[in-house]
Amino acid sequence: MAKPNYSYEKRQRELAKKKKKEDKAREKAERKTGGGGAESGEGEAGSADDAAVTPQPAQPGSN
C-alpha cells in the first residue's frame, strides 16, 4: 500500500489559501473602485480564468 504524501497535501492546502486570499484582495479592490456590482454572486464558477482578465477602461461619456 502506498503511503500518503503529506507534503503534497500541505502544498495543495497552501495554494488554496493563497488563491482565496488573492481572490479576496481582488474583490476588495473591485469594490473600492466600484466595479464589483455586476459580478457579485458569481462564486467559484470561473475563478481560475478571472485572475488573467483585466478590467476594461471606462467608456467616455458613461458618467
Backbone hydrogen bonds, N-H to C=O, Kabsch-Sander energy under -0.5 kcal/mol:
donor,donor_aa,acceptor,acceptor_aa,energy
6,Y,4,P,-1.1
9,E,5,N,-1.9
10,K,6,Y,-2.6
11,R,7,S,-2.2
12,Q,8,Y,-2.3
13,R,9,E,-2.1
14,E,10,K,-2.5
15,L,11,R,-2.6
16,A,12,Q,-2.2
17,K,13,R,-2.4
18,K,14,E,-2.5
19,K,15,L,-2.5
20,K,16,A,-2.3
21,K,17,K,-2.4
22,E,18,K,-2.5
23,D,19,K,-2.5
24,K,20,K,-2.4
25,A,21,K,-2.3
26,R,22,E,-2.6
27,E,23,D,-2.7
28,K,24,K,-2.4
29,A,25,A,-2.2
30,E,26,R,-2.3
31,R,27,E,-2.5
32,K,28,K,-2.1
33,T,29,A,-1.9
34,G,30,E,-1.0
35,G,30,E,-2.6
36,G,30,E,-0.6
40,S,36,G,-0.8
42,E,39,E,-1.3
45,A,42,E,-0.9
47,S,44,E,-0.5
49,D,46,G,-0.7
50,D,46,G,-1.3
51,A,47,S,-0.7
52,A,49,D,-1.0
53,V,49,D,-0.5
53,V,50,D,-0.8
62,S,59,Q,-1.6
